[in-house]
């Protein structure tokens, strides 16, 4: 059959194997075709269908292999780019250090890679990790201008690339990098508040560890709302108590600004106005007796 000759030798061998035909390793393509045609199970439409399926599977495997190789090549390219960028940042930090009056100290500065484990989003809280990083950096006497390259060396590739894609002047600013990472994990003021009010001591942990964790969440909450003095702190505490007492529908109504309403008088004014309008609508909808 002419249609058999159009197929690859390996496809014909696979077909013969499916049909239970023994094929010798020294068979040529024409020999395999003859064996298939002489088989008592040979039926043209059936054989065509089998060959089409064999070809489809081969092409599918080839496409998967090509996609896998492309993915591997891209991963290697990104890895090389990442390493080059790390070297550039590290070199820039070295140049700045040499140009400063702290050049002698910077030669002997510690690497935090020896003091902290790499960040793992599956087991660590990014805000807690950054708090520990900052504490270790200060303890080790590392200048804040050198924190970003130190932090990048502790982050997985995907997070490090987010930082590297920042504009160069912002990429060197640790506070900006910290904000980018917190935003990446959706650590907003309301998130910090929730963690501060609900966080529990881990089994086997010390109470002083809980103190550190709660302080970190409280700092994140206050910093996010720019609470800088005692008066603003009092306002926040009062507003928080009002929010705890208010019905869910009010929160839904002010959802876009709810987390940012810190001034209790402003908050109370908005709630009073909302409830006044709601009461007026209820009265308006009550039918007068005929």
Steps between C-alpha positions, in 0.01 A plus 500: 500500500648834392379686810725285722812608312430866581557444871825497696667173581455553876126560446470174305691314772260640762203390286645150458553478874136600562387230256717234666730463197860404576748729327871421472745781570655461153168540316483780248197726465366301203530176697296643786230617254480149353472343845213735592315437172539124537361501854162323536388800711570749220203718414575823318272741688602357835871526412457857376332594827775336706770683304322834540489447878868398507595813303284718725661361816849541353435862406345568840806358678725703272306819577518429874875440478550824305288695750694349789831589338377854428393538864836370622689736267290796617558409864876486438487836323311660789743345747797646310334842482426484871859409588634779278263751661604384847864552403419849369319595821776352712767685301307827529477452876874433517578817304280708731659344805854567380408861426365550852680556827388152610714323238721315749203367697312396188785270394430284801121525506305185570280325248151439635486180294697347787254628763156462339332224306375585152145627490239233428147632444355159590625513860581866572306825534669767282446778755649286779792399278578864415485592870752225580714605205511862621587393855782274379633769265516755783658249737764414239576870451401498132418845363147545364645596160618139470178332613345451153779282352510306827123445487501399132747222576245356748197510269379240248546585133142617433505755785852619420394568141212718621755720681745503210226627266453811715655827371867507602469783752205323669666160484778624730250644753430238767176663620364494144607136457330413830178669384513310168537165678222572750272605214591181310364296793201736550618609845272803538417683828181293541708182459741610774205591724344158451829324577555723805158418646489130411861374503566217747816367664639203310523169684836475674587866435601745773270780610772752415477374139131585502586848630735552204239375252217712642724808507586442134134475400411809706784697338378393156146609583606840638758571228251412226254758638779752572423511872802691632399638841296415808202714395468315170540171685206589726292593195582165340404305813167684529426455129581132526255458788228680301562270204472194725155617613364590158284277282649326199284689250661829606844355438384380157373849419836661585711203385744697283597738783414293809857400581627857460242668726716573805349823634208392725305823443522464122400134530210579734380779271490268200313230695249753639436637153457149358258396776303825463453440127408136562241597765347760268462240227329260739251767608436595140428137408247448785146515362267746666164343617208586269 
